[in-house]
Amino acid sequence: MKRIILSLVLVLAFGQVAMAQDLDKLIAELAKVEGVTHQIVDRSTLDAAVGAGMQADSTGAASSKIPGFMKKLELIEVVAAENVQPELKNRFLEELNKFEDGSGYETLLTVKDGEDNVRILAQRENGVVTAVIIFAIDEEDAAIVKMVGKFDQSDLTDILNEQEKNKNK
């Protein structure tokens, strides 16, 4: 009985690691495709950008507009393609549809509106949200954005609200 339980625990643990590695593998594979932009922005770069923005804003209004979750970001990784070819768009859509809830992932939002497809996932480790992944695909562009940090429920709400604001622009 102990062997069965231990086997189940190991399978579940490795399943979570494999799913996380699949996302990283997917990002690495897509980053190699011609016409795809891959950027990684770490905490120090984020701090420098925010600092420069605040220095340029003499009114101080910019600092009040920065969502709280931005202070918790450790890293942002983006894979994006503009004016995407149909084959690449289909690959992004395939990958978007492959991710299922479970194995440490939970869908926070799914939007399908004509050619627009957005899916926001939360990655949890030991009950803590450690990453938020956004798949966004429209008629011309496709992107995967992975935000790494330690987020709470209010941060997830802020991220969803920011996505909604961006959609309405």
C-alpha positions in Angstrom: 0.0 0.0 0.0 2.8 2.4 0.9 4.4 1.7 -2.5 1.2 2.6 -4.3 0.9 5.8 -2.4 4.5 6.7 -2.9 4.2 5.9 -6.7 1.1 8.2 -7.0 2.9 11.0 -5.2 5.9 10.7 -7.5 3.8 10.5 -10.6 1.9 13.7 -9.5 5.1 15.5 -8.6 6.8 14.7 -11.9 3.6 15.5 -13.8 3.7 19.0 -12.4 7.4 19.4 -13.3 6.8 18.0 -16.8 4.0 20.5 -17.5 6.1 23.4 -16.3 8.9 22.2 -18.5 6.6 21.8 -21.4 5.7 25.5 -21.2 9.3 26.5 -21.0 10.1 24.2 -23.8 7.2 25.6 -25.9 8.5 29.2 -25.3 12.0 28.1 -26.3 10.8 26.4 -29.4 8.6 29.3 -30.5 11.5 31.7 -29.8 13.5 30.0 -32.5 10.9 30.5 -35.2 11.7 33.1 -37.8 9.7 36.3 -37.2 9.1 35.6 -33.5 10.4 38.0 -30.9 11.6 36.6 -27.6 12.2 38.9 -24.6 13.1 38.3 -21.0 12.8 41.2 -18.6 14.2 40.6 -15.1 13.5 42.5 -11.9 16.4 44.8 -12.2 15.4 45.9 -15.7 11.8 46.4 -14.5 13.0 48.5 -11.6 15.2 50.6 -14.0 12.2 51.2 -16.4 9.8 52.1 -13.6 12.5 54.4 -12.0 13.1 56.2 -15.3 9.4 56.6 -15.8 8.9 58.1 -12.4 11.8 60.5 -12.9 10.3 61.7 -16.1 6.9 62.2 -14.4 7.2 65.4 -12.3 3.5 65.1 -11.2 3.9 61.7 -9.5 0.7 60.5 -11.2 2.5 57.6 -12.9 3.4 55.9 -9.6 -0.2 55.8 -8.5 -1.2 54.0 -11.8 1.3 51.1 -11.4 -0.7 48.0 -10.4 0.4 46.3 -7.2 1.3 43.1 -8.9 4.0 44.9 -10.9 6.0 45.2 -7.6 5.9 41.4 -7.1 7.1 40.5 -10.6 10.5 38.7 -10.7 10.5 38.2 -14.4 8.5 38.7 -17.5 9.1 36.5 -20.6 7.4 37.2 -23.9 7.3 35.3 -27.1 5.4 37.3 -29.8 4.8 37.3 -33.5 3.3 40.3 -35.4 1.6 39.8 -38.8 1.7 36.1 -38.0 1.5 33.6 -40.9 -1.5 31.2 -40.7 0.8 28.1 -39.9 2.4 29.9 -36.9 -1.0 31.2 -35.7 -2.3 27.7 -35.8 0.6 26.5 -33.8 0.0 29.1 -31.1 -3.7 28.1 -31.1 -2.8 24.4 -30.8 -0.6 25.1 -27.8 -3.3 27.3 -26.3 -5.8 24.5 -26.5 -3.4 21.8 -25.2 -3.0 23.4 -21.8 -5.5 21.8 -19.4 -6.4 22.7 -15.9 -4.6 20.5 -13.4 -1.0 19.6 -12.9 -0.4 23.0 -11.2 -2.3 25.1 -13.8 -5.7 26.8 -13.4 -7.5 28.8 -16.1 -8.5 32.3 -14.8 -10.0 33.6 -18.0 -10.8 32.4 -21.5 -12.1 34.7 -24.2 -13.0 33.7 -27.7 -14.4 36.7 -29.7 -14.2 36.2 -33.4 -10.5 36.0 -34.3 -9.5 37.0 -30.8 -8.5 34.2 -28.4 -7.2 35.0 -24.9 -6.5 32.5 -22.1 -5.0 33.4 -18.8 -3.6 30.6 -16.6 -2.3 30.7 -13.1 0.5 28.3 -12.2 0.4 27.2 -8.5 3.1 25.6 -6.4 2.1 24.6 -2.9 -1.0 26.7 -3.0 0.9 29.9 -4.1 0.5 31.4 -7.5 4.1 31.6 -8.9 3.4 32.5 -12.5 0.6 33.9 -14.7 0.7 32.9 -18.3 -1.3 34.8 -21.0 -1.9 33.4 -24.4 -3.2 36.1 -26.8 -4.0 35.5 -30.4 -5.8 37.7 -32.8 -6.2 38.1 -36.6 -2.6 39.4 -37.0 -0.6 38.8 -33.8 0.1 36.0 -31.4 1.9 36.1 -28.0 2.6 34.2 -24.9 3.5 36.2 -21.8 4.8 34.5 -18.7 4.9 36.6 -15.5 6.8 35.1 -12.7 6.4 36.1 -9.1 4.4 35.3 -5.9 0.9 36.6 -6.4 -2.2 36.6 -4.2 -5.8 36.7 -5.2 -5.9 40.6 -5.4 -2.9 40.5 -7.8 -4.8 38.0 -10.0 -7.8 40.3 -10.0 -5.5 43.3 -11.0 -4.0 41.2 -13.8 -7.4 40.3 -15.2 -8.5 43.9 -14.9 -5.4 45.1 -16.8 -6.1 42.6 -19.5 -9.7 43.8 -19.8 -8.5 47.4 -20.1 -6.1 46.4 -22.8 -8.8 44.6 -24.7 -11.1 47.6 -24.7 -8.4 50.0 -26.1 
